[in-house]
């Protein structure tokens, strides 16, 4: 289920975003 390059953005409600954006969201 985990995709290469994407940490844990798969569980997010929106499409996989850059890790930089993910950190800001949290």
C-alpha positions in Angstrom: 0.0 0.0 0.0 2.9 2.4 0.8 4.3 4.0 -2.3 8.0 4.7 -2.8 8.8 8.4 -2.1 5.6 8.9 -0.2 5.9 8.5 3.6 2.4 8.5 5.1 0.5 10.8 2.7 -1.6 7.9 1.3 -3.9 8.0 4.4 -4.5 11.7 3.9 -7.9 12.7 2.5 -6.2 14.5 -0.4 -3.7 13.3 -3.0 -0.1 12.6 -2.0 1.6 16.0 -1.5 5.3 16.8 -1.0 6.8 16.0 2.4 7.5 19.7 2.9 3.8 20.6 2.6 2.8 17.6 4.8 5.0 18.8 7.7 3.4 22.2 7.5 -0.1 20.7 7.6 0.6 18.8 10.7 
